[in-house]
């Protein structure tokens, strides 16, 4: 289940939380990934935001911009972040990749985009769980079915 965050309209765009002008480039990147705002993502990166930086503002385990975009099913943001160099297998503090977050949130289109970009369906988090197991545990059966197919199609490298 997605949590609804309050929307704030600010000069220059829509974002979650505080006004855009009051934030540093890094916070703007994470908020733009949440909102799926590709222009704001480009602007934040141009202003010095690090594409692989961990956001712990809302969750102590953290999420990277790509993970936020995956959680919120923001496919254009996912594609842009990957094009800008976001590592597909980067992890938060519990070993969740962007594909784990898509699985956890039930973000089907995000999971498809990540797999198409080469995300590893066999990536285990620190507890040893695959994204498919995360999707199943959360009751996201459609995403779990997609990930089961991806795992079955991947040659066993372990």
Residue pairs with C-beta under 8 A, 6 or more apart in sequence:
2 71
2 72
2 105
5 16
5 17
5 34
6 16
6 17
7 14
7 15
7 16
8 14
8 15
8 16
8 17
8 18
8 19
10 19
10 20
10 21
11 19
11 20
11 21
12 20
12 21
12 40
13 20
13 35
13 37
13 39
13 40
14 35
14 37
15 28
15 31
15 32
15 34
15 35
15 37
15 40
16 31
16 34
16 35
17 31
18 27
20 28
20 31
20 40
23 31
25 44
25 45
25 47
25 48
25 49
26 44
26 48
26 49
26 50
26 53
26 55
27 55
27 57
28 40
28 43
28 44
28 47
28 49
29 40
29 41
29 44
29 45
29 49
29 50
29 51
29 53
29 65
30 55
30 57
30 63
30 65
30 68
31 40
32 38
32 40
32 41
32 43
32 44
32 65
32 77
33 41
33 65
33 66
33 68
33 69
33 72
33 74
33 77
33 81
34 68
34 69
34 71
34 72
34 74
35 72
35 74
36 69
36 72
36 74
36 76
36 77
37 77
38 76
38 77
38 80
41 65
41 77
41 80
41 81
41 84
42 80
42 84
45 51
45 84
49 65
51 64
51 65
51 66
51 81
51 84
51 85
51 86
52 64
52 85
52 86
52 87
52 90
53 64
53 65
54 62
54 63
54 64
54 92
54 93
55 62
55 63
55 64
55 65
55 68
56 62
59 92
60 93
61 92
61 93
61 94
61 96
62 92
62 93
63 71
63 92
63 96
63 101
64 86
64 90
64 92
64 98
65 77
65 81
65 86
66 78
66 81
66 82
66 86
66 87
66 88
66 90
66 98
67 90
67 92
67 96
67 97
67 98
67 101
68 74
68 101
69 77
69 78
69 81
69 98
69 110
70 78
70 98
70 99
70 101
70 102
70 105
70 107
70 110
70 111
70 114
71 101
71 102
71 104
71 105
71 107
71 110
72 105
72 107
72 110
73 102
73 105
73 107
73 108
73 109
73 110
74 110
75 109
75 110
75 113
78 98
78 110
78 113
78 114
78 117
79 113
79 117
82 88
82 117
86 98
88 97
88 98
88 99
88 114
88 117
88 118
88 119
88 120
89 97
89 119
89 120
89 123
90 97
90 98
91 97
91 125
91 126
94 125
94 126
94 127
95 124
95 125
95 126
95 127
96 104
96 125
96 134
97 119
97 120
97 123
97 125
97 131
98 110
98 114
98 119
99 111
99 114
99 115
99 119
99 120
99 121
99 123
99 131
99 147
100 123
100 125
100 129
100 131
100 134
101 107
102 108
102 110
102 111
102 114
102 131
102 143
103 111
103 131
103 132
103 134
103 135
103 138
103 140
103 143
103 144
103 147
104 134
104 135
104 138
104 140
105 138
105 140
106 135
106 138
106 139
106 140
106 142
106 143
107 143
108 142
108 143
108 146
111 131
111 143
111 146
111 147
112 146
115 121
115 146
115 150
120 154
121 130
121 131
121 132
121 147
121 150
121 151
121 154
122 130
122 151
122 154
122 157
122 158
123 130
123 131
124 130
125 134
129 137
130 147
130 151
131 147
132 144
132 147
132 148
132 150
132 151
135 141
135 143
135 144
135 147
136 144
